[in-house]
Amino acid sequence: MLRWGIIFLIIAIIAAALGFGGLAGTAAMAAKIVFVVAIIIFLVSLFTGRKRL
């Protein structure tokens, strides 16, 4: 999932460099959402993972 966030971030950077403001904003927002979801899933799996006794 983190790979998708990086892909959207790269698309946003390229679109911003080429002057596509709307596309860059959309891709940047998608990248932010994917990064947040990835972090939340990581934290949930970290806390609910197997615990040694």
C-alpha positions in Angstrom: 0.0 0.0 0.0 2.9 2.3 0.7 4.0 1.8 -2.9 0.8 3.4 -4.1 1.4 6.4 -2.0 4.8 6.8 -3.4 3.4 6.4 -7.0 0.8 9.1 -6.4 3.4 11.4 -4.9 5.6 11.0 -8.0 2.6 11.7 -10.2 1.8 14.8 -8.2 5.4 16.1 -8.5 5.5 15.5 -12.2 2.1 17.1 -12.8 3.1 20.1 -10.7 6.3 20.6 -12.7 4.4 20.4 -15.9 1.8 22.9 -14.7 -1.3 20.6 -14.3 -2.5 22.2 -11.1 -5.7 20.2 -10.7 -4.1 16.9 -11.4 -1.2 17.6 -9.1 -3.6 18.5 -6.3 -5.7 15.4 -6.8 -2.6 13.1 -6.9 -1.2 14.8 -3.8 -4.4 14.3 -1.9 -4.5 10.7 -2.9 -0.9 10.2 -1.8 -1.7 11.8 1.6 -4.8 9.5 2.1 -2.8 6.4 1.1 0.0 7.3 3.4 -2.3 7.9 6.4 -4.2 4.6 5.7 -0.8 2.7 5.5 0.3 4.2 8.8 -2.9 3.3 10.5 -2.8 -0.2 9.2 0.8 -0.5 10.3 0.0 0.7 13.8 -3.0 -1.6 14.1 -1.0 -4.6 13.0 1.8 -3.6 15.4 -0.5 -3.5 18.4 -2.6 -6.5 17.5 0.3 -8.7 16.3 1.4 -11.9 18.0 2.7 -11.4 21.5 5.2 -13.6 23.2 4.5 -14.8 26.7 
